[in-house]
Amino acid sequence: MTPLQARSLIWVLALLPAIVAVVMLRESDLASPEAVLNYLGRLTGIAGLALMLAAAILSCRVPGFDRPFGGLTKLWWTHHQLATAAFLLLLAHPILLTLAAASVSLDAAVATLLPSGLDWALWTGWGALLLLMLFLGPGYRFFGEPDYQRWKRLHRLAAPAVVLALIHTLYLARTLPWLWEAVLWLGLAALAVVSILYRFSWSRRFGRRPYRVARVVRPANNVVELELEAEGPALTYEAGQFVYLTPRDPSLVAGRGEEHPYTLSSAPGETGLRIAIKALGDASRAIQDIAEGSRVQVEGPYGGFFPQRSSPDAPELWIAGGIGITPFLARARHLAEVGEPVDIVLIFCVQDEARALWLDEFRELATTLPGFSLHMHYFYENGPLDSTFVGERCPNVETRTAYICGPGPLLGLAQKVAHELNIPRSRIVTEEFDLL
Ligand SMILES: Cc1cc2nc3c(=O)[nH]c(=O)nc-3n(C[C@H](O)[C@H](O)[C@H](O)COP(=O)(O)OP(=O)(O)OC[C@H]3O[C@@H](n4cnc5c(N)ncnc54)[C@H](O)[C@@H]3O)c2cc1C
């Protein structure tokens, strides 16, 4: 299944209750303008709640489930789109119902907007909408640069929001036959509950594997590469995948017991795991001082940057920026282990040579791995990356699959360059190191 097919399938499943509602449309629903408004109001409520439940189901984070979507970051994107669509539909829901009531009388409109006394059916609806605004708002850049930890804490409000929305729907549901309402809502709600229980209880207890920090290597002054030894069953993974790492070192000044996503920089054939971490914020800065011998937990693997089965002679163009080199490091180490000829051009973009991580190892690989070539792009010397720079160094560029990983601005630029060099969109693969 392609990522597009996987995403489309989720959208169709999420819209199923709304599709059923459209199929079961009654003549009376179209009898007058107010009936149409009322029907649209109910339809937006049904679609909004179903999309919200689908977004909750997608948050399950089961290793492997993200693969058909092109990796967990792409799956999060679908989750984000579902939640945004749900939010807009649920905002439209009371507005349309109020407009429908307004065509009957002003009193009816006011009663729809402002529930009186203990009208639980309406209060639960408003409560759900308010919570939805509170937990979704901070995730949009429109409201300022999002703070990840605050956003994560506020996201817990999603659970009561969904419960209130379900109560509201079960109180007022009258669009579909009773049995359909019960089966659709209870089915979707059960799936959402299982996903959330898996994510916040089961995976934390049974999905995290214990590892020990065997060695801390320092390839640069703000980067560490941790070498981890399994203290139980070892993780199996593919080159380029990532894990959630939870350090347990009691001496850490920040980020202890906090999970953060990091790409595995080791080759899958190695005995232990290697994880390279650049200091980019509180937790990643504190981990630079993690003690050797301390314990960490590893959950995963996630991601699908490189294909599961790739033909060794399928030509590739790799564009990496800064710490975005880690998935390529893992894959290059893996290819060196396998020892088969490849056709890969790596363009490694950094400010200057002093910031080129693992440069000696890549230079060595360029001489020992047949078909692998390395080209450094120094921003201070070469300016922003462009198609002339890449085109001159990469033969048959239009026949290649481009894999791009790096900070946001480089990601956008490299995609543009690949596009200008006639690499079709279907062969441009990106990995984002940003989840918001
Ligand atoms: C798929 C993926 C692979 C990554 N691989 C690497 C790698 O190999 N090496 C490396 O140095 N960095 C990697 N990162 C980035 C790394 O996760 C962040 O730098 C780190 O989480 C920053 O946390 P902080 O508290 O130090 O910084 P903050 O300033 O708190 O966060 C900076 C940004 O990091 C992200 N982030 C922060 N906390 C979390 C969290 N708990 N879960 C998810 N995202 C979070 C958010 O997008 C946030 O905006 C990867 C990120 C992703 C999504």
The ligand as a Gaussian input file, in Angstrom:
#p B3LYP/6-31G(d) Opt

LIG

0 1
 C       11.887000      11.384000      13.567000
 C       12.876000      12.214000      14.344000
 C       14.199000      11.842000      14.404000
 C       15.123000      12.608000      15.104000
 N       16.428000      12.217000      15.128000
 C       17.335000      12.958000      15.789000
 C       18.704000      12.565000      15.843000
 O       19.104000      11.527000      15.306000
 N       19.559000      13.362000      16.512000
 C       19.165000      14.526000      17.119000
 O       19.988000      15.210000      17.709000
 N       17.870000      14.923000      17.075000
 C       16.955000      14.172000      16.436000
 N       15.644000      14.563000      16.420000
 C       15.274000      15.828000      17.072000
 C       15.089000      15.605000      18.561000
 O       13.974000      14.790000      18.837000
 C       14.866000      16.954000      19.243000
 O       16.003000      17.742000      19.019000
 C       14.696000      16.804000      20.727000
 O       13.512000      16.108000      21.030000
 C       14.664000      18.215000      21.302000
 O       14.221000      18.195000      22.641000
 P       14.718000      19.348000      23.629000
 O       13.902000      19.282000      24.871000
 O       16.192000      19.270000      23.759000
 O       14.398000      20.679000      22.815000
 P       13.085000      21.576000      22.761000
 O       13.535000      22.974000      22.510000
 O       12.183000      21.274000      23.899000
 O       12.370000      21.025000      21.445000
 C       12.780000      21.370000      20.133000
 C       11.833000      20.632000      19.156000
 O       12.066000      19.228000      19.271000
 C       10.835000      18.484000      19.210000
 N       10.613000      17.797000      20.490000
 C       10.923000      18.223000      21.720000
 N       10.580000      17.320000      22.648000
 C       10.029000      16.294000      21.982000
 C        9.476000      15.058000      22.378000
 N        9.429000      14.671000      23.647000
 N        8.971000      14.242000      21.427000
 C        8.997000      14.634000      20.143000
 N        9.533000      15.775000      19.692000
 C       10.036000      16.592000      20.593000
 C        9.734000      19.488000      18.969000
 O        9.470000      19.576000      17.585000
 C       10.322000      20.779000      19.453000
 O        9.755000      21.891000      18.807000
 C       14.704000      13.790000      15.753000
 C       13.356000      14.161000      15.720000
 C       12.454000      13.380000      15.027000
 C       11.005000      13.790000      15.000000

